[in-house]
Amino acid sequence: MTAEAFENLKNLSEWEVLGGRCAVCGPVSWLDKKAIERQIGNQYLLNLRGKLRCSCGNRIGNEVLIERIDRNA
Ligand SMILES: [Zn+2]
């Protein structure tokens, strides 16, 4: 478990994007932090895992990822 799991949505910077990977169908999809916050409120990333639901309907075992956008790219 990474330290990032203990971050919460509001702690994420503009250049950090939130992704989710479904345990069933696999691909990572990038999520809209603000939309999630509107939906379920500010949450620890650790808790997000059980709340995310993939378009395939699975909500078990999903991974939450944080990607940093390289602003110098
Ligand atoms: Zn899925």
N, CA, C, O and the ligand as a Tripos MOL2 file, in Angstrom:
@<TRIPOS>MOLECULE
protein
  293   291    74     0     0
PROTEIN
NO_CHARGES

@<TRIPOS>ATOM
      1 N           0.8480   -1.2000    0.0000 N.3       1 MET1
      2 CA          0.0000    0.0000    0.0000 C.3       1 MET1
      3 C           0.8840    1.2510    0.0000 C.2       1 MET1
      4 O           1.8250    1.3750    0.7830 O.2       1 MET1
      5 N           0.5510    2.1560   -0.8920 N.am      2 THR2
      6 CA          1.3690    3.3570   -0.9820 C.3       2 THR2
      7 C           0.8220    4.4540   -0.0820 C.2       2 THR2
      8 O          -0.3340    4.4110    0.3380 O.2       2 THR2
      9 N           1.6560    5.4210    0.2030 N.am      3 ALA3
     10 CA          1.2320    6.5690    1.0090 C.3       3 ALA3
     11 C           0.1010    7.3110    0.3290 C.2       3 ALA3
     12 O          -0.7220    7.9590    0.9760 O.2       3 ALA3
     13 N           0.0770    7.2020   -0.9860 N.am      4 GLU4
     14 CA         -0.9540    7.9270   -1.7280 C.3       4 GLU4
     15 C          -2.3540    7.4540   -1.3940 C.2       4 GLU4
     16 O          -3.3260    8.1880   -1.5710 O.2       4 GLU4
     17 N          -2.4540    6.2350   -0.9140 N.am      5 ALA5
     18 CA         -3.7660    5.7100   -0.5460 C.3       5 ALA5
     19 C          -4.3880    6.5300    0.5780 C.2       5 ALA5
     20 O          -5.6030    6.5170    0.7800 O.2       5 ALA5
     21 N          -3.5370    7.2390    1.3000 N.am      6 PHE6
     22 CA         -4.0320    8.0200    2.4290 C.3       6 PHE6
     23 C          -4.2680    9.4820    2.0880 C.2       6 PHE6
     24 O          -4.6670   10.2860    2.9310 O.2       6 PHE6
     25 N          -4.0140    9.7960    0.8440 N.am      7 GLU7
     26 CA         -4.3840   11.1300    0.3750 C.3       7 GLU7
     27 C          -5.8910   11.1760    0.2060 C.2       7 GLU7
     28 O          -6.5480   10.1420    0.0840 O.2       7 GLU7
     29 N          -6.4230   12.3730    0.2020 N.am      8 ASN8
     30 CA         -7.8320   12.4490   -0.1560 C.3       8 ASN8
     31 C          -8.0010   13.3010   -1.4050 C.2       8 ASN8
     32 O          -7.0580   13.9340   -1.8790 O.2       8 ASN8
     33 N          -9.1990   13.3050   -1.9160 N.am      9 LEU9
     34 CA         -9.4520   13.9610   -3.2020 C.3       9 LEU9
     35 C          -9.0140   15.4130   -3.1970 C.2       9 LEU9
     36 O          -8.4230   15.8910   -4.1640 O.2       9 LEU9
     37 N          -9.2970   16.1000   -2.1310 N.am     10 LYS10
     38 CA         -8.9840   17.5270   -2.0770 C.3      10 LYS10
     39 C          -7.4800   17.7850   -2.0290 C.2      10 LYS10
     40 O          -7.0170   18.8670   -2.3870 O.2      10 LYS10
     41 N          -6.7230   16.7830   -1.5850 N.am     11 ASN11
     42 CA         -5.2760   16.9480   -1.5140 C.3      11 ASN11
     43 C          -4.5890   16.8220   -2.8600 C.2      11 ASN11
     44 O          -3.4340   17.2190   -3.0190 O.2      11 ASN11
     45 N          -5.2920   16.2770   -3.8100 N.am     12 LEU12
     46 CA         -4.6720   16.0910   -5.1150 C.3      12 LEU12
     47 C          -4.4850   17.4330   -5.8060 C.2      12 LEU12
     48 O          -5.3430   18.3130   -5.7370 O.2      12 LEU12
     49 N          -3.3600   17.5650   -6.4630 N.am     13 SER13
     50 CA         -3.0550   18.8040   -7.1630 C.3      13 SER13
     51 C          -3.6900   18.7970   -8.5390 C.2      13 SER13
     52 O          -4.1680   17.7750   -9.0310 O.2      13 SER13
     53 N          -3.6780   19.9570   -9.1320 N.am     14 GLU14
     54 CA         -4.2220   20.0910  -10.4840 C.3      14 GLU14
     55 C          -3.5270   19.1390  -11.4550 C.2      14 GLU14
     56 O          -4.1360   18.6490  -12.4060 O.2      14 GLU14
     57 N          -2.2510   18.8880  -11.2010 N.am     15 TRP15
     58 CA         -1.4900   18.0630  -12.1390 C.3      15 TRP15
     59 C          -1.4700   16.5820  -11.7480 C.2      15 TRP15
     60 O          -0.7120   15.7880  -12.3060 O.2      15 TRP15
     61 N          -2.3010   16.2370  -10.8000 N.am     16 GLU16
     62 CA         -2.4450   14.8200  -10.4850 C.3      16 GLU16
     63 C          -3.8180   14.3510  -10.9650 C.2      16 GLU16
     64 O          -4.8480   14.9150  -10.5940 O.2      16 GLU16
     65 N          -3.8120   13.3310  -11.7790 N.am     17 VAL17
     66 CA         -5.0810   12.8110  -12.2660 C.3      17 VAL17
     67 C          -5.3580   11.4500  -11.6370 C.2      17 VAL17
     68 O          -4.4550   10.6750  -11.3230 O.2      17 VAL17
     69 N          -6.6190   11.2070  -11.4740 N.am     18 LEU18
     70 CA         -7.0660   10.0160  -10.7860 C.3      18 LEU18
     71 C          -7.5270    8.9930  -11.8130 C.2      18 LEU18
     72 O          -8.2850    9.3010  -12.7330 O.2      18 LEU18
     73 N          -7.0570    7.7900  -11.6350 N.am     19 GLY19
     74 CA         -7.4770    6.7340  -12.5420 C.3      19 GLY19
     75 C          -8.0090    5.5450  -11.7710 C.2      19 GLY19
     76 O          -7.7340    5.3740  -10.5830 O.2      19 GLY19
     77 N          -8.7650    4.7390  -12.4610 N.am     20 GLY20
     78 CA         -9.2580    3.5190  -11.8550 C.3      20 GLY20
     79 C          -9.0330    2.3620  -12.7990 C.2      20 GLY20
     80 O          -9.2280    2.4900  -14.0080 O.2      20 GLY20
     81 N          -8.6220    1.2290  -12.2500 N.am     21 ARG21
     82 CA         -8.4770    0.0440  -13.0810 C.3      21 ARG21
     83 C          -9.4060   -1.0370  -12.5620 C.2      21 ARG21
     84 O          -9.3780   -1.4140  -11.3910 O.2      21 ARG21
     85 N         -10.2120   -1.5080  -13.4580 N.am     22 CYS22
     86 CA        -11.1990   -2.5200  -13.1030 C.3      22 CYS22
     87 C         -10.5190   -3.8720  -12.9750 C.2      22 CYS22
     88 O          -9.6990   -4.2510  -13.8110 O.2      22 CYS22
     89 N         -10.8680   -4.5930  -11.9190 N.am     23 ALA23
     90 CA        -10.2780   -5.9190  -11.7020 C.3      23 ALA23
     91 C         -10.8260   -6.9420  -12.6780 C.2      23 ALA23
     92 O         -10.2380   -8.0070  -12.8650 O.2      23 ALA23
     93 N         -11.9490   -6.6230  -13.2990 N.am     24 VAL24
     94 CA        -12.5780   -7.5850  -14.2060 C.3      24 VAL24
     95 C         -12.1820   -7.3330  -15.6560 C.2      24 VAL24
     96 O         -11.7220   -8.2400  -16.3500 O.2      24 VAL24
     97 N         -12.3650   -6.0790  -16.1140 N.am     25 CYS25
     98 CA        -12.1210   -5.8650  -17.5400 C.3      25 CYS25
     99 C         -10.7810   -5.1810  -17.8260 C.2      25 CYS25
    100 O         -10.3750   -5.1050  -18.9860 O.2      25 CYS25
    101 N         -10.0850   -4.6810  -16.8010 N.am     26 GLY26
    102 CA         -8.6790   -4.3610  -16.9690 C.3      26 GLY26
    103 C          -8.2300   -2.9580  -17.2730 C.2      26 GLY26
    104 O          -7.4010   -2.4240  -16.5360 O.2      26 GLY26
    105 N          -8.7310   -2.3230  -18.3240 N.am     27 PRO27
    106 CA         -8.1130   -1.0700  -18.7230 C.3      27 PRO27
    107 C          -8.2800    0.0380  -17.6790 C.2      27 PRO27
    108 O          -9.2540    0.0730  -16.9280 O.2      27 PRO27
    109 N          -7.3020    0.9340  -17.6610 N.am     28 VAL28
    110 CA         -7.3630    2.0740  -16.7550 C.3      28 VAL28
    111 C          -8.2260    3.1500  -17.3920 C.2      28 VAL28
    112 O          -8.0450    3.4980  -18.5590 O.2      28 VAL28
    113 N          -9.1470    3.6620  -16.6320 N.am     29 SER29
    114 CA         -9.8720    4.8240  -17.1320 C.3      29 SER29
    115 C          -9.6000    5.9900  -16.2000 C.2      29 SER29
    116 O          -9.5490    5.8410  -14.9790 O.2      29 SER29
    117 N          -9.4290    7.1450  -16.8040 N.am     30 TRP30
    118 CA         -9.1270    8.3250  -16.0040 C.3      30 TRP30
    119 C         -10.4150    8.9870  -15.5660 C.2      30 TRP30
    120 O         -11.3800    9.0990  -16.3220 O.2      30 TRP30
    121 N         -10.3950    9.4120  -14.3400 N.am     31 LEU31
    122 CA        -11.6230    9.8790  -13.7140 C.3      31 LEU31
    123 C         -11.5790   11.3830  -13.4850 C.2      31 LEU31
    124 O         -10.5150   11.9910  -13.3720 O.2      31 LEU31
    125 N         -12.7540   11.9500  -13.4210 N.am     32 ASP32
    126 CA        -12.8710   13.3710  -13.1440 C.3      32 ASP32
    127 C         -12.9940   13.5560  -11.6280 C.2      32 ASP32
    128 O         -14.0220   13.2470  -11.0240 O.2      32 ASP32
    129 N         -11.9100   14.0710  -11.0340 N.am     33 LYS33
    130 CA        -11.8740   14.2340   -9.5760 C.3      33 LYS33
    131 C         -13.0480   15.0490   -9.0620 C.2      33 LYS33
    132 O         -13.6660   14.7240   -8.0480 O.2      33 LYS33
    133 N         -13.3340   16.1140   -9.7910 N.am     34 LYS34
    134 CA        -14.3770   17.0230   -9.3150 C.3      34 LYS34
    135 C         -15.7560   16.3780   -9.4000 C.2      34 LYS34
    136 O         -16.6220   16.6140   -8.5570 O.2      34 LYS34
    137 N         -15.9430   15.5600  -10.4340 N.am     35 ALA35
    138 CA        -17.2200   14.8590  -10.5690 C.3      35 ALA35
    139 C         -17.3980   13.8570   -9.4280 C.2      35 ALA35
    140 O         -18.4920   13.7030   -8.8840 O.2      35 ALA35
    141 N         -16.3150   13.1880   -9.0800 N.am     36 ILE36
    142 CA        -16.3760   12.2170   -7.9840 C.3      36 ILE36
    143 C         -16.6600   12.9160   -6.6660 C.2      36 ILE36
    144 O         -17.4450   12.4490   -5.8410 O.2      36 ILE36
    145 N         -15.9970   14.0510   -6.4970 N.am     37 GLU37
    146 CA        -16.1980   14.7860   -5.2570 C.3      37 GLU37
    147 C         -17.6420   15.2580   -5.1250 C.2      37 GLU37
    148 O         -18.2210   15.2540   -4.0380 O.2      37 GLU37
    149 N         -18.2050   15.6640   -6.2610 N.am     38 ARG38
    150 CA        -19.6110   16.0700   -6.2380 C.3      38 ARG38
    151 C         -20.5130   14.8950   -5.8960 C.2      38 ARG38
    152 O         -21.5010   15.0380   -5.1750 O.2      38 ARG38
    153 N         -20.1590   13.7390   -6.4210 N.am     39 GLN39
    154 CA        -21.0010   12.5640   -6.2370 C.3      39 GLN39
    155 C         -20.9440   11.9930   -4.8320 C.2      39 GLN39
    156 O         -21.9770   11.7350   -4.2150 O.2      39 GLN39
    157 N         -19.7320   11.7990   -4.3300 N.am     40 ILE40
    158 CA        -19.6070   11.0760   -3.0640 C.3      40 ILE40
    159 C         -18.8580   11.8570   -2.0080 C.2      40 ILE40
    160 O         -18.5940   11.3470   -0.9200 O.2      40 ILE40
    161 N         -18.5130   13.1060   -2.3280 N.am     41 GLY41
    162 CA        -17.8280   13.9320   -1.3440 C.3      41 GLY41
    163 C         -16.3380   13.6630   -1.3030 C.2      41 GLY41
    164 O         -15.8300   12.7800   -1.9950 O.2      41 GLY41
    165 N         -15.6410   14.4410   -0.4750 N.am     42 ASN42
    166 CA        -14.2060   14.2560   -0.3470 C.3      42 ASN42
    167 C         -13.9300   12.9500    0.3830 C.2      42 ASN42
    168 O         -14.4310   12.7170    1.4820 O.2      42 ASN42
    169 N         -13.1250   12.1060   -0.2460 N.am     43 GLN43
    170 CA        -12.8770   10.7770    0.3060 C.3      43 GLN43
    171 C         -11.3850   10.4890    0.2930 C.2      43 GLN43
    172 O         -10.6460   11.0010   -0.5480 O.2      43 GLN43
    173 N         -10.9560    9.6620    1.2360 N.am     44 TYR44
    174 CA         -9.6090    9.1330    1.1140 C.3      44 TYR44
    175 C          -9.5700    8.2130   -0.0990 C.2      44 TYR44
    176 O         -10.5270    7.4950   -0.3870 O.2      44 TYR44
    177 N          -8.4470    8.2520   -0.7990 N.am     45 LEU45
    178 CA         -8.3190    7.4230   -1.9880 C.3      45 LEU45
    179 C          -8.4890    5.9470   -1.6420 C.2      45 LEU45
    180 O          -8.9780    5.1450   -2.4390 O.2      45 LEU45
    181 N          -8.0740    5.6270   -0.4420 N.am     46 LEU46
    182 CA         -8.2310    4.2680    0.0680 C.3      46 LEU46
    183 C          -9.6930    3.8430    0.0420 C.2      46 LEU46
    184 O         -10.0170    2.6970   -0.2700 O.2      46 LEU46
    185 N         -10.5550    4.7700    0.3710 N.am     47 ASN47
    186 CA        -11.9800    4.4410    0.4460 C.3      47 ASN47
    187 C         -12.6620    4.4670   -0.9110 C.2      47 ASN47
    188 O         -13.7440    3.9110   -1.0990 O.2      47 ASN47
    189 N         -12.0000    5.1270   -1.8500 N.am     48 LEU48
    190 CA        -12.5930    5.2450   -3.1800 C.3      48 LEU48
    191 C         -12.7320    3.8940   -3.8560 C.2      48 LEU48
    192 O         -13.6660    3.6480   -4.6200 O.2      48 LEU48
    193 N         -11.7890    3.0340   -3.5580 N.am     49 ARG49
    194 CA        -11.7420    1.7410   -4.2340 C.3      49 ARG49
    195 C         -13.0670    0.9970   -4.1520 C.2      49 ARG49
    196 O         -13.5230    0.3990   -5.1270 O.2      49 ARG49
    197 N         -13.6770    1.0460   -2.9680 N.am     50 GLY50
    198 CA        -14.9300    0.3270   -2.7940 C.3      50 GLY50
    199 C         -16.1220    1.0660   -3.3540 C.2      50 GLY50
    200 O         -17.2290    0.5310   -3.3970 O.2      50 GLY50
    201 N         -15.8940    2.3220   -3.7920 N.am     51 LYS51
    202 CA        -17.0150    3.1230   -4.2510 C.3      51 LYS51
    203 C         -17.0620    3.2670   -5.7610 C.2      51 LYS51
    204 O         -18.0980    3.5900   -6.3410 O.2      51 LYS51
    205 N         -15.9160    3.0190   -6.3870 N.am     52 LEU52
    206 CA        -15.8860    3.1450   -7.8380 C.3      52 LEU52
    207 C         -16.5940    1.9660   -8.4780 C.2      52 LEU52
    208 O         -16.4390    0.8170   -8.0640 O.2      52 LEU52
    209 N         -17.3650    2.2800   -9.4860 N.am     53 ARG53
    210 CA        -18.0000    1.1930  -10.2020 C.3      53 ARG53
    211 C         -17.6660    1.3240  -11.6730 C.2      53 ARG53
    212 O         -17.8760    2.3730  -12.2810 O.2      53 ARG53
    213 N         -17.1530    0.2640  -12.2290 N.am     54 CYS54
    214 CA        -16.7980    0.2530  -13.6300 C.3      54 CYS54
    215 C         -18.0580    0.2200  -14.4840 C.2      54 CYS54
    216 O         -19.1430   -0.1320  -14.0220 O.2      54 CYS54
    217 N         -17.8750    0.6030  -15.7570 N.am     55 SER55
    218 CA        -19.0160    0.5340  -16.6710 C.3      55 SER55
    219 C         -19.4970   -0.9010  -16.8780 C.2      55 SER55
    220 O         -20.6210   -1.1180  -17.3290 O.2      55 SER55
    221 N         -18.6580   -1.8750  -16.5530 N.am     56 CYS56
    222 CA        -19.0850   -3.2730  -16.6830 C.3      56 CYS56
    223 C         -19.8930   -3.7150  -15.4720 C.2      56 CYS56
    224 O         -20.4440   -4.8160  -15.4500 O.2      56 CYS56
    225 N         -19.9600   -2.8470  -14.4630 N.am     57 GLY57
    226 CA        -20.7770   -3.1650  -13.2940 C.3      57 GLY57
    227 C         -19.9790   -3.6690  -12.1060 C.2      57 GLY57
    228 O         -20.5090   -3.7830  -11.0000 O.2      57 GLY57
    229 N         -18.6990   -3.9730  -12.3310 N.am     58 ASN58
    230 CA        -17.8790   -4.4840  -11.2390 C.3      58 ASN58
    231 C         -17.4420   -3.3670  -10.2910 C.2      58 ASN58
    232 O         -17.0490   -2.2870  -10.7330 O.2      58 ASN58
    233 N         -17.5140   -3.6290   -9.0060 N.am     59 ARG59
    234 CA        -16.9640   -2.6820   -8.0500 C.3      59 ARG59
    235 C         -16.0740   -3.3780   -7.0250 C.2      59 ARG59
    236 O         -15.7840   -2.8180   -5.9680 O.2      59 ARG59
    237 N         -15.6520   -4.5710   -7.3290 N.am     60 ILE60
    238 CA        -14.8290   -5.3300   -6.3850 C.3      60 ILE60
    239 C         -13.3990   -5.4280   -6.8910 C.2      60 ILE60
    240 O         -13.1550   -5.8300   -8.0280 O.2      60 ILE60
    241 N         -12.4730   -5.0620   -6.0480 N.am     61 GLY61
    242 CA        -11.0620   -5.2370   -6.3680 C.3      61 GLY61
    243 C         -10.4980   -4.1830   -7.2980 C.2      61 GLY61
    244 O          -9.3800   -4.3210   -7.7940 O.2      61 GLY61
    245 N         -11.2630   -3.1310   -7.5360 N.am     62 ASN62
    246 CA        -10.7680   -2.0970   -8.4280 C.3      62 ASN62
    247 C          -9.6310   -1.3080   -7.7890 C.2      62 ASN62
    248 O          -9.6230   -1.0660   -6.5820 O.2      62 ASN62
    249 N          -8.6770   -0.9160   -8.6190 N.am     63 GLU63
    250 CA         -7.5230   -0.1800   -8.1420 C.3      63 GLU63
    251 C          -7.6750    1.3080   -8.4190 C.2      63 GLU63
    252 O          -8.2200    1.7120   -9.4470 O.2      63 GLU63
    253 N          -7.1920    2.1050   -7.4980 N.am     64 VAL64
    254 CA         -7.1650    3.5520   -7.7120 C.3      64 VAL64
    255 C          -5.7250    3.9610   -7.9880 C.2      64 VAL64
    256 O          -4.8130    3.5830   -7.2530 O.2      64 VAL64
    257 N          -5.5290    4.7220   -9.0330 N.am     65 LEU65
    258 CA         -4.1860    5.1300   -9.4220 C.3      65 LEU65
    259 C          -4.0920    6.6430   -9.4660 C.2      65 LEU65
    260 O          -5.0740    7.3360   -9.7320 O.2      65 LEU65
    261 N          -2.9000    7.1410   -9.2030 N.am     66 ILE66
    262 CA         -2.6580    8.5690   -9.3690 C.3      66 ILE66
    263 C          -1.5470    8.7500  -10.3900 C.2      66 ILE66
    264 O          -0.4710    8.1660  -10.2710 O.2      66 ILE66
    265 N          -1.8200    9.5470  -11.3650 N.am     67 GLU67
    266 CA         -0.8040    9.8240  -12.3880 C.3      67 GLU67
    267 C          -0.4580   11.2970  -12.3110 C.2      67 GLU67
    268 O          -1.3440   12.1510  -12.2500 O.2      67 GLU67
    269 N           0.8350   11.5930  -12.3150 N.am     68 ARG68
    270 CA          1.2410   12.9930  -12.3240 C.3      68 ARG68
    271 C           1.5010   13.4410  -13.7570 C.2      68 ARG68
    272 O           2.2790   12.8270  -14.4870 O.2      68 ARG68
    273 N           0.8550   14.4870  -14.1290 N.am     69 ILE69
    274 CA          1.0780   15.0370  -15.4600 C.3      69 ILE69
    275 C           2.3900   15.8010  -15.4190 C.2      69 ILE69
    276 O           2.6110   16.6400  -14.5450 O.2      69 ILE69
    277 N           3.2510   15.5000  -16.3710 N.am     70 ASP70
    278 CA          4.5160   16.2150  -16.4410 C.3      70 ASP70
    279 C           4.2850   17.5610  -17.1050 C.2      70 ASP70
    280 O           4.0490   17.6530  -18.3100 O.2      70 ASP70
    281 N           4.3590   18.5950  -16.2890 N.am     71 ARG71
    282 CA          4.0260   19.9190  -16.8010 C.3      71 ARG71
    283 C           5.0940   20.4710  -17.7510 C.2      71 ARG71
    284 O           4.8710   21.4520  -18.4600 O.2      71 ARG71
    285 N           6.2550   19.8150  -17.7440 N.am     72 ASN72
    286 CA          7.3220   20.2660  -18.6360 C.3      72 ASN72
    287 C           7.2820   19.5710  -19.9950 C.2      72 ASN72
    288 O           8.0650   19.8810  -20.8920 O.2      72 ASN72
    289 N           6.3710   18.6440  -20.1250 N.am     73 ALA73
    290 CA          6.3210   17.8560  -21.3600 C.3      73 ALA73
    291 C           5.8230   18.7070  -22.5270 C.2      73 ALA73
    292 O           5.7150   18.2130  -23.6500 O.2      73 ALA73
    293 ZN        -14.9480   -3.3570  -15.6920 Zn       74 ZN74
@<TRIPOS>BOND
     1     1     2 1
     2     2     3 1
     3     3     4 2
     4     3     5 am
     5     5     6 1
     6     6     7 1
     7     7     8 2
     8     7     9 am
     9     9    10 1
    10    10    11 1
    11    11    12 2
    12    11    13 am
    13    13    14 1
    14    14    15 1
    15    15    16 2
    16    15    17 am
    17    17    18 1
    18    18    19 1
    19    19    20 2
    20    19    21 am
    21    21    22 1
    22    22    23 1
    23    23    24 2
    24    23    25 am
    25    25    26 1
    26    26    27 1
    27    27    28 2
    28    27    29 am
    29    29    30 1
    30    30    31 1
    31    31    32 2
    32    31    33 am
    33    33    34 1
    34    34    35 1
    35    35    36 2
    36    35    37 am
    37    37    38 1
    38    38    39 1
    39    39    40 2
    40    39    41 am
    41    41    42 1
    42    42    43 1
    43    43    44 2
    44    43    45 am
    45    45    46 1
    46    46    47 1
    47    47    48 2
    48    47    49 am
    49    49    50 1
    50    50    51 1
    51    51    52 2
    52    51    53 am
    53    53    54 1
    54    54    55 1
    55    55    56 2
    56    55    57 am
    57    57    58 1
    58    58    59 1
    59    59    60 2
    60    59    61 am
    61    61    62 1
    62    62    63 1
    63    63    64 2
    64    63    65 am
    65    65    66 1
    66    66    67 1
    67    67    68 2
    68    67    69 am
    69    69    70 1
    70    70    71 1
    71    71    72 2
    72    71    73 am
    73    73    74 1
    74    74    75 1
    75    75    76 2
    76    75    77 am
    77    77    78 1
    78    78    79 1
    79    79    80 2
    80    79    81 am
    81    81    82 1
    82    82    83 1
    83    83    84 2
    84    83    85 am
    85    85    86 1
    86    86    87 1
    87    87    88 2
    88    87    89 am
    89    89    90 1
    90    90    91 1
    91    91    92 2
    92    91    93 am
    93    93    94 1
    94    94    95 1
    95    95    96 2
    96    95    97 am
    97    97    98 1
    98    98    99 1
    99    99   100 2
   100    99   101 am
   101   101   102 1
   102   102   103 1
   103   103   104 2
   104   103   105 am
   105   105   106 1
   106   106   107 1
   107   107   108 2
   108   107   109 am
   109   109   110 1
   110   110   111 1
   111   111   112 2
   112   111   113 am
   113   113   114 1
   114   114   115 1
   115   115   116 2
   116   115   117 am
   117   117   118 1
   118   118   119 1
   119   119   120 2
   120   119   121 am
   121   121   122 1
   122   122   123 1
   123   123   124 2
   124   123   125 am
   125   125   126 1
   126   126   127 1
   127   127   128 2
   128   127   129 am
   129   129   130 1
   130   130   131 1
   131   131   132 2
   132   131   133 am
   133   133   134 1
   134   134   135 1
   135   135   136 2
   136   135   137 am
   137   137   138 1
   138   138   139 1
   139   139   140 2
   140   139   141 am
   141   141   142 1
   142   142   143 1
   143   143   144 2
   144   143   145 am
   145   145   146 1
   146   146   147 1
   147   147   148 2
   148   147   149 am
   149   149   150 1
   150   150   151 1
   151   151   152 2
   152   151   153 am
   153   153   154 1
   154   154   155 1
   155   155   156 2
   156   155   157 am
   157   157   158 1
   158   158   159 1
   159   159   160 2
   160   159   161 am
   161   161   162 1
   162   162   163 1
   163   163   164 2
   164   163   165 am
   165   165   166 1
   166   166   167 1
   167   167   168 2
   168   167   169 am
   169   169   170 1
   170   170   171 1
   171   171   172 2
   172   171   173 am
   173   173   174 1
   174   174   175 1
   175   175   176 2
   176   175   177 am
   177   177   178 1
   178   178   179 1
   179   179   180 2
   180   179   181 am
   181   181   182 1
   182   182   183 1
   183   183   184 2
   184   183   185 am
   185   185   186 1
   186   186   187 1
   187   187   188 2
   188   187   189 am
   189   189   190 1
   190   190   191 1
   191   191   192 2
   192   191   193 am
   193   193   194 1
   194   194   195 1
   195   195   196 2
   196   195   197 am
   197   197   198 1
   198   198   199 1
   199   199   200 2
   200   199   201 am
   201   201   202 1
   202   202   203 1
   203   203   204 2
   204   203   205 am
   205   205   206 1
   206   206   207 1
   207   207   208 2
   208   207   209 am
   209   209   210 1
   210   210   211 1
   211   211   212 2
   212   211   213 am
   213   213   214 1
   214   214   215 1
   215   215   216 2
   216   215   217 am
   217   217   218 1
   218   218   219 1
   219   219   220 2
   220   219   221 am
   221   221   222 1
   222   222   223 1
   223   223   224 2
   224   223   225 am
   225   225   226 1
   226   226   227 1
   227   227   228 2
   228   227   229 am
   229   229   230 1
   230   230   231 1
   231   231   232 2
   232   231   233 am
   233   233   234 1
   234   234   235 1
   235   235   236 2
   236   235   237 am
   237   237   238 1
   238   238   239 1
   239   239   240 2
   240   239   241 am
   241   241   242 1
   242   242   243 1
   243   243   244 2
   244   243   245 am
   245   245   246 1
   246   246   247 1
   247   247   248 2
   248   247   249 am
   249   249   250 1
   250   250   251 1
   251   251   252 2
   252   251   253 am
   253   253   254 1
   254   254   255 1
   255   255   256 2
   256   255   257 am
   257   257   258 1
   258   258   259 1
   259   259   260 2
   260   259   261 am
   261   261   262 1
   262   262   263 1
   263   263   264 2
   264   263   265 am
   265   265   266 1
   266   266   267 1
   267   267   268 2
   268   267   269 am
   269   269   270 1
   270   270   271 1
   271   271   272 2
   272   271   273 am
   273   273   274 1
   274   274   275 1
   275   275   276 2
   276   275   277 am
   277   277   278 1
   278   278   279 1
   279   279   280 2
   280   279   281 am
   281   281   282 1
   282   282   283 1
   283   283   284 2
   284   283   285 am
   285   285   286 1
   286   286   287 1
   287   287   288 2
   288   287   289 am
   289   289   290 1
   290   290   291 1
   291   291   292 2
@<TRIPOS>SUBSTRUCTURE
     1 MET1         2 RESIDUE 1 A MET
     2 THR2         6 RESIDUE 1 A THR
     3 ALA3        10 RESIDUE 1 A ALA
     4 GLU4        14 RESIDUE 1 A GLU
     5 ALA5        18 RESIDUE 1 A ALA
     6 PHE6        22 RESIDUE 1 A PHE
     7 GLU7        26 RESIDUE 1 A GLU
     8 ASN8        30 RESIDUE 1 A ASN
     9 LEU9        34 RESIDUE 1 A LEU
    10 LYS10       38 RESIDUE 1 A LYS
    11 ASN11       42 RESIDUE 1 A ASN
    12 LEU12       46 RESIDUE 1 A LEU
    13 SER13       50 RESIDUE 1 A SER
    14 GLU14       54 RESIDUE 1 A GLU
    15 TRP15       58 RESIDUE 1 A TRP
    16 GLU16       62 RESIDUE 1 A GLU
    17 VAL17       66 RESIDUE 1 A VAL
    18 LEU18       70 RESIDUE 1 A LEU
    19 GLY19       74 RESIDUE 1 A GLY
    20 GLY20       78 RESIDUE 1 A GLY
    21 ARG21       82 RESIDUE 1 A ARG
    22 CYS22       86 RESIDUE 1 A CYS
    23 ALA23       90 RESIDUE 1 A ALA
    24 VAL24       94 RESIDUE 1 A VAL
    25 CYS25       98 RESIDUE 1 A CYS
    26 GLY26      102 RESIDUE 1 A GLY
    27 PRO27      106 RESIDUE 1 A PRO
    28 VAL28      110 RESIDUE 1 A VAL
    29 SER29      114 RESIDUE 1 A SER
    30 TRP30      118 RESIDUE 1 A TRP
    31 LEU31      122 RESIDUE 1 A LEU
    32 ASP32      126 RESIDUE 1 A ASP
    33 LYS33      130 RESIDUE 1 A LYS
    34 LYS34      134 RESIDUE 1 A LYS
    35 ALA35      138 RESIDUE 1 A ALA
    36 ILE36      142 RESIDUE 1 A ILE
    37 GLU37      146 RESIDUE 1 A GLU
    38 ARG38      150 RESIDUE 1 A ARG
    39 GLN39      154 RESIDUE 1 A GLN
    40 ILE40      158 RESIDUE 1 A ILE
    41 GLY41      162 RESIDUE 1 A GLY
    42 ASN42      166 RESIDUE 1 A ASN
    43 GLN43      170 RESIDUE 1 A GLN
    44 TYR44      174 RESIDUE 1 A TYR
    45 LEU45      178 RESIDUE 1 A LEU
    46 LEU46      182 RESIDUE 1 A LEU
    47 ASN47      186 RESIDUE 1 A ASN
    48 LEU48      190 RESIDUE 1 A LEU
    49 ARG49      194 RESIDUE 1 A ARG
    50 GLY50      198 RESIDUE 1 A GLY
    51 LYS51      202 RESIDUE 1 A LYS
    52 LEU52      206 RESIDUE 1 A LEU
    53 ARG53      210 RESIDUE 1 A ARG
    54 CYS54      214 RESIDUE 1 A CYS
    55 SER55      218 RESIDUE 1 A SER
    56 CYS56      222 RESIDUE 1 A CYS
    57 GLY57      226 RESIDUE 1 A GLY
    58 ASN58      230 RESIDUE 1 A ASN
    59 ARG59      234 RESIDUE 1 A ARG
    60 ILE60      238 RESIDUE 1 A ILE
    61 GLY61      242 RESIDUE 1 A GLY
    62 ASN62      246 RESIDUE 1 A ASN
    63 GLU63      250 RESIDUE 1 A GLU
    64 VAL64      254 RESIDUE 1 A VAL
    65 LEU65      258 RESIDUE 1 A LEU
    66 ILE66      262 RESIDUE 1 A ILE
    67 GLU67      266 RESIDUE 1 A GLU
    68 ARG68      270 RESIDUE 1 A ARG
    69 ILE69      274 RESIDUE 1 A ILE
    70 ASP70      278 RESIDUE 1 A ASP
    71 ARG71      282 RESIDUE 1 A ARG
    72 ASN72      286 RESIDUE 1 A ASN
    73 ALA73      290 RESIDUE 1 A ALA
    74 ZN74       293 GROUP 0 **** ****
